Amino acid sequence: MSYVIVVILILSAVFHQSLYFLVPSLTISLLYLKKDFKIELNSFISLFLWLLGFVILSFFIQSIIDFNIKYESLKGILRVFIYLCFVIIGLKLDKKSIKQFILLSIILTIVLFPFTFKNIDKSLGYMGMFQHSNHLAYTTVITMYFLYKHVKIRNTYKFILLVLGGLIVLYSRTSGAIIIMALLILLQLLFSKKIKLAYKLLFLLGPFIIIVTILYSFSHKIMYQFNTLNSLTWDYIDYRIETGTSGGRGSLVWRITYWLQILNEFNNENLLIQLTGKGIGSLTKGHFPYKVIYKDPHNDFLKITIEYGYIGLTVFIGFLFKLYSIFKYNINLIAITLIPLFFDNMLVNFSIMLTLILLITYEYRCIKQD
């Protein structure tokens, strides 16, 4: 079964459209053919069913408001259903298969590196078999964390895989994934019960210096982004919103001004639209609702606000709090999820969501066993 999941990961990277048919078909087949593959309604599945129900309800409300049924909205509902299928598969797969999938996926990423090294975009970084460097980076960081925490292999092999995976993340030049990787390293050192406090203080200083050096060497963008924040004043933001222009001083400043421009347009809508949103999938390329939007804003919180309104944003934040409470507010999980939610479009990317859901379903099962 682990090989089937690897195939799904590959398809999510190179031909994600196939998953709209493949994943539901696979889940239904497993439920029908395997007698032991039955859905047990637990708090985790209930949470995703509740989310799917809200998405369907939003679809009906938005369709009534617009007097129109949008194709992108139907795709959005199916996407959430696929994530529910990922949850079901993750909870029913034996742990060995999930571990094999993680091991195979990170080995595949490393093995493909020499053959796909030419897929380095000068502005985006190394992409591998993925369509964007961000997708590669976040997927690799999640698999690296799973490998470190849950896969038992010889420490030498694990160390080699983690180092090579880390280098691939650095070559992707994805600032968010690099920050997550640095945070996870520091958190493991800080909260490890195997390391005495005196050694933690000693070891933290060395890795911290090394990490900062690596970040500066391989992702000078990060330092540049922090420097550009000095120019981010309310006068500057107001000017950008009024003139309908963004950017010019680094991608972080560009993102903030761009997000605020989009939010300003949305806040000019009537109250009903502000509460219920412009429609599922309205922030998808080719369906942008405002002229000010010329590319994906790479912010899932903003995407949810525009598509589902402030009610949808409130529901999603509640969903996150409930999810984090299940895992007792695990700081590693919070770091892995919040950064791509703020600085990417994780919620519409099958590759990232597949690896993330397999991670959290595995950890959920570990919690229930304890």
N, C-alpha and C positions, 0 to 999 in steps of 0.2 A: 504493500500500500504506500510505503514511503516513496517509491519510484513514481507512482501516480501523482503524488503531491508535488514532486520535483517537476514533472511534466506540466502541471498546472502553473507552477511558478514561472517556468520558461515561457509558457503561452501568455502569462500575464505581462511578461516583459516585451515579447515580440508581436503578439497578436491577442490583445486583451479582449477584443470583441467576442472571441470564441468562448470565453468564460460565461457569458450571459446564457448560453445553452448548455455548456459542458458541466458546470458545477451543480446547477439544479438537477440535471439528469443523473449525475453521479450520486448525489444525495438520495434521490428517489429510488435509484437502483439498489443502493446499499440498504435502504430501509425495507425494500421489497424482497431482496435476495438473501440478505443475512438476517437470520432469526434473532441473533443477539444484538443486532444494530437497531435498537429501539430508542425513541426519544423519551428521556426522563425529564419531566418538567421541574427544573430546579431554579434557584434564584438567578443564576447566570443566564440561562435560556429565557427565563421570564423577562429579564431586563431587555434583551434584544427583541423579544416579541412585542413588548411594550413600545419600543422605539419604532419597530416596523408598523405597528398600529397607528402611531402618531403620524408617521410619514404618509400612510394611506389616507388618514383623516384630512391631513393638510392638502393632499392631492384633490380630494372631493371639494373641499372648501374653495381652493384656488380655481378649480374648473368651473364652479358655479359663479364665482366673481367674474371670471374672464369669458364665460359662455364658450369655453373652448377646452378641448383635451389635447395637451401637448405631448408629443412623442418623447421629448427629453425628460418630461416628468415621469412617464412610464418607465423609462430607463433608470431613473433615480430610484423608483420603488423596487425595481428588479435588483438594482445594485445592493440595496439594504437587505433584500431577501437572500442574496448570495452571501453576504456577511453572516447572516443567520445560519446559512448552510455551512460556512467555515466553522462557526461555533459548534454546530452539531457534529461535524467531522472531527474537530479537535477534541471534543469531549468523549467521543466513542472510539477514536483510534487508540491502540495500545501505546503506552509511553515509549516503547522501543522504536516503533515506527516513526514517531515524532522526532526522536533523537537522531534516527537515521536520516530523516529528511533534513534536519539542521546541518548534520555533518556533510551530507551529499551536496547541499546547496552552497555551503561555504567553500568546499573543495572545488566544486564546479566554477564558482566565481574566481578562485585563484588560478585554476588550470586554464581558464579562458583568457586570463590577463595577457599572456604573451601574444595570443592570436588576435585579440581585440584592442591591443594597445594603441592602434591607429585611430580608434574611436575616442580620441581626446579632442574635444572642442576647445578652441583657444579661450573662449569666454566662459564655458560651462565646466570643463574638466573631463575626466575619464568617465565614460558611460557604460563600457562593457557591452553586454547584450541588451541593455535597457535603452529606452528611448530618451531618457534624461539622466544626467549624472546624479540628481537628487534621489531618484528612485533606487539606483544602485547603492548609494551611500546609506540611506536609512534602512534599507533591507539588510545590508551587510552588518550594520551596527547592531540590529536586533538579533541576527543570527550569532554574532560574536558574543553578545551578552548571554544568550541561551547556551552556547557552547561552553562558556566559562563557568556558568552556574550549574548546569544540569547534565552535561555530557561527560561521562567518565571514560577518559582515555589517558594514556601515559602523559605525564605533565610536559615532557619534551615536545611531543606531537601537538599538544594543546597550545603550548607557548608559540610554536612555529606558525600554526594556523592563525592564532590571534595577531601575531606580528604582521604576517602577510595580509591578513584582512584589514588591519589598521592602516597599512601602507596604501591599500586600494582606496580606502575611505579618504585618505589624505590626497591621493591623486585625483579623486573626484572633485576636490576643491569645493565641497559642499559645507559651508560654514556651520550650519545647524547640526549636521551629523558629526562634524569634528568636535563641536562643543559638547554634544551628548557623550561622545567617546571619552573626552577628557573628564567630564563630570563623573561618568561611571567608574573610571579608573580611580579617581580620588575617593569616591564613595565606598568602593570595595576596600580600599586601604583604611579608610576612616572607621568603617563599621565592622571590619573583619574581627571575629572573636579569636582567631588564631594568632593575631599579632598583639603583643603587649603594648600598653600605652606609650612607654618610652620609645619603643621601636617605631610606633606609628608616627610620633612627632619627628623622629629622625628620617624615616622613609618618606614621609609626606613632602618634606622640603626638597629632597632630590628629585622625585618624580614631577613635582610641581614645576621646578626649574626646567626639567627636560620637556615637559608638556608645553610650557609657555614657549620654549625655544622652537619646538616642532611646529606649533601653531603659527609662530611668527615666520618660520622658514617656508612652510608649505602653504599657508593660507594668509598671506599678507592682507587679504581682503578684510579679515576680522579686525585687525588693528586699524585699518583705514576707516572701517565703518564706525568704530568707536570715536575716532577723531572727528568724523563728520557730524557727530551729534552736537558738537559745540555750536554749529550753525542753525540747529533746529530750534527756532524761537517761534512764539505765537504769531508774531508779525510775518515771519517767513511763511508759516503755514497758511495764514489768512491770504497772503499774496498769491500763493500757489493755487488755493481753492478758487479765488476770485478770477484768476486768469486762466484756470483750467489747465495748468501745466504742472509737471512733477519732475522730480529727479534733478540731475545736475551736480549733486554733491555726494555721490555714493549710493549704493543700492539700499542701504538701511533707511537713509533719509528719503529716498525715492519711494520705498514701500510705505512709510508712515504717511507721507503727503498724498500718495496715490490712494491709500485706504481711506483717508479722511475725505478726499474728494468724492469717492464713491458713496461713502456713508452720508455725506452732505446731500448728494442727489437723492438718496433713499429717504432721508428725513424730510424732503420737500414733498413726498407723496402724501396722499390722504391717510387718515388715521387707520382705516381698515387695512390698507396695504402695508403700513408700518407694522401692524400687529400680525398679519398673516403672511406677508412676503410677496414677492413678485412671481413666485412659482418655482417648483423643483426643476433644477437644471438651467435656470435663467442666467446663471453666472458661468455657463459653459460656452466655450468659443463658438462663435456663430450665432449665439442667442443673447448676447449682452444687451441689457435693457437701457443702458445710458451711453450717450456719445463719448463721455469722458473715459469709458472703459475701452481700452485698446488691446489689453492682454490680460491673462489670468493674474489676479492680484496676489495669489499664493498666500492666502490666509483663510483657513477653514472657518474660523469664528465669523469673519466678515461674510464668507460665502453662505453660511447658515442664516445669518441675519437678513441678507438680501433675499434669499430663496424662501425662508420660512418665517420671516418677520421676527419681531422681538419676543413673541410667544415661543417660537421655535428655538431661539437662542437660549431662553430661560429653560426650556425642556432639555436642551442638549447639555447645558451646564449642570442641570440636575442629574442627567444620565452619567456625566463624568464623575460627579461626587459619589453617586451610588456605586459606580464601578470601582472607584478608588477605595471606598469603604469596604467593599468585599475583600480587597487585598490589604486592608488595614493601613491604607495610605502609604503604600510602598513607595519610597522616594525614587527608586530606580525606575519603576513603572511610570511615575509622574514625569520624570525627566525624559524618558523615551517617547512619551506621547505628546506632552505639551509643546515642546519645541517645534516638531513638524506641524502641529496644528496651528501654531502662530505664524510659521514662516514657510509653509508649503501647502500643497493640496492633498494631504494624506488620505482624506476621506473618500476620494474618488480614484485612488490608485490601488489596484488589486494586489500588486506585488508587496507593497508595504503592509496592507491590511491582512493579507494571508499570513505572513510571517508574524505579525503582531498578534493576531488572534490565536495562532497556534501557541505562541508564547504564553499568553494570558490564560488560555484554557488549560495548558499544562500546569501552570502555577496554581490555578484554581483547584485542580485535582489534587495537587500536593497539599494545599491548605485543608481540603476536606479529609484527606487521609490522616493528617496530623490531629 
